[in-house]
Amino acid sequence: MNIINSLWVECYRPKKIEEVILPDEYRINFDEYIAKREIPNLIFSGSPGSGKTCVAAILTSKNGVLSYRSDNLLEINGSSKDSRGISFVNDVIEPFIKIPPAGNDKHKIVFIDEADFLCLDGNTEIKILEDDKVINKRIEELKDLSEIQVISVNLSNNKLEIDFAEYVDSGIAEMFEIELEDGKKVICSENHPFFIMDKDGKLIEKKLKELTENHEIVTIEENF
């Protein structure tokens, strides 16, 4: 049994663009894309539940512009640690788009959900490993470094690990300044991950927008 498809929200999710409540100007554009089986580069923004993912899923389905969805669509979770690095672009996205589309489809589509977490403000401080010491550095200070060692948490065993990152200037994003209890400030998007401890002593990753006043954020000590 497919648990995802048995959820109420999935069972009754609109499958065609005419089933979605949309402003007329948007509906006209989407209908035109489907009729021509062509689609431009699109960025959907809006509040949770406004239909961004739903419309994107329809446009990239057989009721949209793709007949060979399994071959011509690459779906990515932009907030996932495994898919938001530059190595994922080089190793997965580029090889995918270099191969011509299968069948009669005119395009191959890269569908990135939660894409607002692909970039961080230049003033955001992250922990990196430098001369075998963990230090805080602003992202914009990393642009001249060829190899950046960053500290991450393996949620399967609650242990710190070292990842490799690359500085990419991706423009401007809407950010929030968060002040922690100890006075430290963090500049981040609403999808920035924080770690909290559950009742069993296990680290859980939650986005900024998912945090409440009852959550206690776990911070990483400077020694590694």
N, C-alpha and C positions, 0 to 999 in steps of 0.2 A: 504493500500500500504506500502510495506517495503522500507523506504527511503534509508537505507544502500545499499540494493541490486540494487537500481535504479541508484546509482552513477556510472559514467563512469568507474572509476578505479575498481569497484567491478564487473560490468557487464563483463569486459574484463580481469579480473584476471585469470591467468592460473588455470585450474582445474585438470590437470594431469601433472605428472613430465616431460613427454616428451614435453610438451608445454613450459617449462621453459628453457631459455638459460643458460647453466651451463658448467663449465670445465668438461672434460671427466672423471677425477678421482672422482669428486663429483657425477656425474651422475651414474657411475658404482656402487658406494656405495649405493645411494638411490634406484636404480633399484633392488639391492640385498635385501635391507630391505623389499621392497614391495613384491618381489617374495616369500620371506620366511615368510612374515607377521610377522616379528620381527624387533625390533628397539632398539638400545642401548641408553644410556644417551647421549644427544647431547647439545652442546652450539653453537649457531650461532652468529657470530659477523661480523660487516662490516658497511659500510656507509649507510645512509638512502636510500631506493629505490633499494638496491642490491638484494632483494628477500628473506630475512631471514624469515619474517612472511609468505610470500607466500609459500615457500617450507615447512615450518613447518605445515601450514594448509593442504597442500596436503598430507603429510605423515600421518597426523592424521585423514584423511578423508576416505571415502569408496573407494577412488581411491588410498589409501595408505595402511596402515596396520590395520585399524579398520573397522569392519563391523557394530558394535554396537556403533557408535560414541557418541550418546546421553548418553549412560550408562557408557562408558569406557573412556571418555575424560573429564578432568577438565581444563577449560580455565581460566587463571588468568591474570589480568593486573598488572604487577609487580610494576608499578609506582603509583598505587592507594593506598591511605591512608588506606583503609579498608582491603587490602589484603597483605600488606608488613610486618605486624607485626608477632611476634612469636605466638601470640594467634591464628592467622589465620592458621598457620601450624598445631597447636595442635587441633584446633576445626574443621577444614575443610579438609586440605590435608591428615593428618594421617588417619582419619576415612574413607576417600575415597579410599585410597590405601590398606586398610586392608580388604576390601571386594573383593572377587575374581572377575575377569572380567566376564561380561555377554556373553552369546553365545559361539562362537568358537574362539573369540579373545584370543590371548596369553598374552596380556598385558592390563593394565590400564595406561593411559598416563596423566601426569600433564604438560600442555603446558603453560609456563609463558612467556608472551610477555613483553617487556621493563624490562627484568630481571636485567639489570645493575643498577637499582635503588634500588635493595633489600639490598644493603649494602653501608656504607659510610666509608671514611677514618677515622682512629682513632683520627687524629688531628682536625677533623671537630668539630667546636663548636656548641652546640645546647642550647636552653633555657630550663631550668628545674625549677621546683618549689621546693625550699628548705627552710624550716622554714618560710613558707608563703611569701617568697621573690623570685622574678624571677632573676636567675643568669645565666651566661654563663659557660658551662663546656665542656671540650673536651670529646668526646665519650669514649676514652680509660680510662678516669678517672671514668667512671660509672660502670666498670666491677665488682666491689665488692659490688654494691648496689643491694638489693633484690627488691626494689620497686622504680621505676623512674617515676616521674611525669613530663611530657613534655607539652609545650605550643603549641597549634595548633590553626588554624583559621577555623571557620565554614563559608564556602563561601555562605551559604544560607542566613545568617543574618549579616555577617561581624563581628562576635563577637569572642573574644578569648575564648578557652575552654581548659580544662585539659584532657590529655590522659595519659594512663599508658604504659610504654615501658619496654623492657627487653634487656639487653646487650647480644649480640651474636657475637662472634668472627668468622667472615666469610671469613677471608683471605685478599687478596690484590686485589684492583681494580684501574683502571686508573682514576686519579683525576686531577682537574684543580684548580689553585689558582686564585681567583678573588678578585681584590681590588676595594672596593666601593668608592664613592666620598668622604666619610668622613674619608677615610684612613683605615677602617676596612677591613680585609682580610677573605675570605671564601674559604675553600677547599671543592670542591664538584665535582660530576660527571656532564656530560652534560645534564642529566635528572633531576638534582636537582631543586626543585620548588622554585620560587621566586614570590612574590606578587607585582602586579602593580595595579594602580588605573585607571579605564576607565573614559570616559568623563562624565558618570552619577554618578561618585563617588562610584562605586562598585569595591570591590577587585576581581581581576582575577588572577588565578594561571597560571604561564607560566614556562616552563622549561628553563634552562640556554641556550640551543641551539636555543630557540625560541626568545630570547631577541635581541633587536636592540638598537642602540645608542639613539633612541627617547624614549625608555621606562624608566620611573622613578620608581625605586624599592622602595617599601614601607617597612620600618623597624619597628619592634615592640619596643615600649618603655620599659624600664626596670621595670616600675611600672605596676602592674597587678590589 
